[in-house]
């Protein structure tokens, strides 16, 4: 059942719910649905592992685990577990930083690059289909809203 079907099913009562709460629930449900589709698409790795690869690939320099955790919005421990699984599968190398041996740097392997190249066309098709009938304006508004909500969340974390 997709989100529209859930909303229109009459099985859930959304009356009186604040839009901010509805949006948060919608984002959570979307995340679950997207992860299920992505996990079923990528045979060798999970969506979270692929997201780590995407984030590593976007870095100008080999990131540390701490830097990658910040980019991914996840804990150091969770990212470390994801990286250990990726390392075991041959997707990343984890090496000591040359100037500070306490830091570990992450690098994508040739195997990972080949995997990404092989799956690029399929990924692009899925992304194109997923964003059918979504305008650039809608995307920009959504991006801006999520960034602002994220900034507010960061502020809340800083006050605890």
C-alpha positions as CSV (number, residue, x, y, z in Angstrom):
1,X,0.0,0.0,0.0
2,X,1.4,3.4,-0.9
3,X,1.2,6.5,1.2
4,X,-1.8,7.9,-0.8
5,X,-3.7,4.6,-0.3
6,X,-3.0,4.7,3.4
7,X,-4.3,8.2,3.7
8,X,-7.4,7.5,1.6
9,X,-8.1,4.0,3.1
10,X,-10.1,5.3,6.1
11,X,-8.2,2.9,8.3
12,X,-6.2,5.8,9.9
13,X,-7.7,9.0,11.3
14,X,-5.5,12.0,10.4
15,X,-8.1,14.6,11.5
16,X,-6.7,17.1,13.9
17,X,-3.1,16.2,13.4
18,X,-0.7,19.1,13.1
19,X,0.9,19.4,9.7
20,X,4.4,19.3,11.3
21,X,3.6,15.9,13.0
22,X,2.0,14.6,9.7
23,X,5.2,15.6,7.8
24,X,7.4,13.9,10.3
25,X,5.4,10.7,10.1
26,X,5.3,11.0,6.3
27,X,9.1,11.3,6.2
28,X,9.5,8.3,8.4
29,X,7.1,6.2,6.4
30,X,8.8,7.3,3.2
31,X,12.2,6.4,4.6
32,X,11.0,2.9,5.4
33,X,9.4,2.4,2.0
34,X,12.4,3.8,0.1
35,X,14.8,1.7,2.1
36,X,12.8,-1.4,1.2
37,X,12.9,-0.6,-2.5
38,X,16.6,0.3,-2.4
39,X,17.5,-2.8,-0.4
40,X,15.7,-4.9,-2.9
41,X,17.4,-3.2,-5.8
42,X,21.0,-3.4,-4.7
43,X,21.7,-7.1,-4.4
44,X,25.1,-7.0,-2.8
45,X,24.7,-4.1,-0.3
46,X,22.0,-2.3,1.7
47,X,20.7,1.2,1.1
48,X,22.6,2.5,4.2
49,X,25.8,1.0,2.8
50,X,25.2,2.5,-0.6
51,X,24.4,5.9,1.0
52,X,27.8,5.7,2.8
53,X,29.4,5.0,-0.6
54,X,27.6,8.0,-2.1
55,X,28.8,10.3,0.8
56,X,32.4,9.0,0.6
57,X,32.4,9.6,-3.2
58,X,31.2,13.2,-2.7
59,X,34.1,14.1,-0.3
60,X,37.0,16.0,-1.8
61,X,39.5,14.1,0.4
62,X,39.3,10.6,2.0
63,X,37.0,11.3,4.9
64,X,37.6,10.1,8.5
65,X,34.9,8.0,10.1
66,X,34.0,11.0,12.2
67,X,33.6,13.2,9.2
68,X,31.6,10.6,7.3
69,X,29.3,10.2,10.4
70,X,28.6,13.9,10.4
71,X,27.9,13.9,6.6
72,X,25.5,10.9,7.0
73,X,23.8,12.3,10.1
74,X,24.6,9.1,12.0
75,X,26.6,8.1,15.0
76,X,30.3,7.1,14.8
77,X,29.4,3.6,15.9
78,X,26.7,3.1,13.3
79,X,29.0,4.4,10.5
80,X,31.9,2.2,11.7
81,X,29.6,-0.9,11.5
82,X,28.5,0.0,8.0
83,X,32.1,0.5,7.0
84,X,33.2,-2.8,8.4
85,X,30.6,-4.6,6.4
86,X,31.6,-2.7,3.3
87,X,35.3,-3.5,3.9
88,X,34.5,-7.2,4.3
89,X,32.6,-7.1,0.9
90,X,35.6,-5.3,-0.7
91,X,33.9,-1.9,-1.3
92,X,36.1,0.3,1.0
93,X,39.6,0.4,2.4
94,X,40.1,1.8,5.9
95,X,43.6,3.1,6.6
96,X,45.4,5.1,9.3
97,X,45.8,8.8,8.6
98,X,49.4,9.6,7.7
99,X,49.6,12.7,10.0
100,X,47.5,11.4,12.9
101,X,47.5,7.6,13.3
102,X,44.5,7.7,15.6
103,X,42.3,8.8,12.7
104,X,41.1,6.3,10.1
105,X,40.5,7.4,6.5
106,X,38.0,5.7,4.2
107,X,38.6,5.1,0.5
108,X,36.5,3.5,-2.2
109,X,38.0,0.5,-3.9
110,X,38.2,-0.3,-7.6
111,X,35.6,-3.0,-7.0
112,X,33.2,-0.4,-5.5
113,X,33.7,1.9,-8.5
114,X,33.0,-0.9,-10.9
115,X,29.9,-1.9,-8.9
116,X,28.6,1.7,-9.0
117,X,29.3,2.0,-12.7
118,X,27.5,-1.3,-13.4
119,X,24.4,-0.1,-11.4
120,X,24.4,3.5,-12.5
121,X,21.9,3.1,-15.3
122,X,19.4,1.2,-13.1
123,X,19.8,3.8,-10.3
124,X,19.2,6.7,-12.7
125,X,16.0,5.0,-13.9
126,X,14.7,4.5,-10.4
127,X,15.5,8.1,-9.5
128,X,13.9,9.5,-12.6
129,X,10.7,7.4,-11.9
130,X,10.7,8.4,-8.3
131,X,10.7,12.1,-9.1
132,X,8.2,11.9,-12.0
133,X,5.7,14.8,-11.8
134,X,7.7,16.6,-9.1
135,X,8.7,20.1,-10.3
136,X,12.0,21.8,-9.6
137,X,10.1,24.3,-7.5
138,X,8.7,21.6,-5.3
139,X,12.1,20.0,-5.0
140,X,13.7,23.3,-3.9
141,X,10.9,24.1,-1.4
142,X,11.3,20.6,0.1
143,X,15.1,20.8,0.2
144,X,14.9,24.2,1.9
145,X,12.3,23.0,4.4
146,X,14.3,19.9,5.4
147,X,17.5,21.9,5.7
148,X,15.7,24.3,8.1
149,X,14.2,21.5,10.1
150,X,17.6,19.9,10.3
151,X,19.2,23.2,11.5
152,X,16.4,23.5,14.2
153,X,17.1,19.9,15.3
154,X,20.8,20.6,15.5
155,X,20.0,23.6,17.7
156,X,17.9,21.4,20.0
157,X,20.8,18.9,20.2
158,X,23.1,21.7,21.2
159,X,20.9,22.8,24.1
160,X,20.8,19.4,25.8
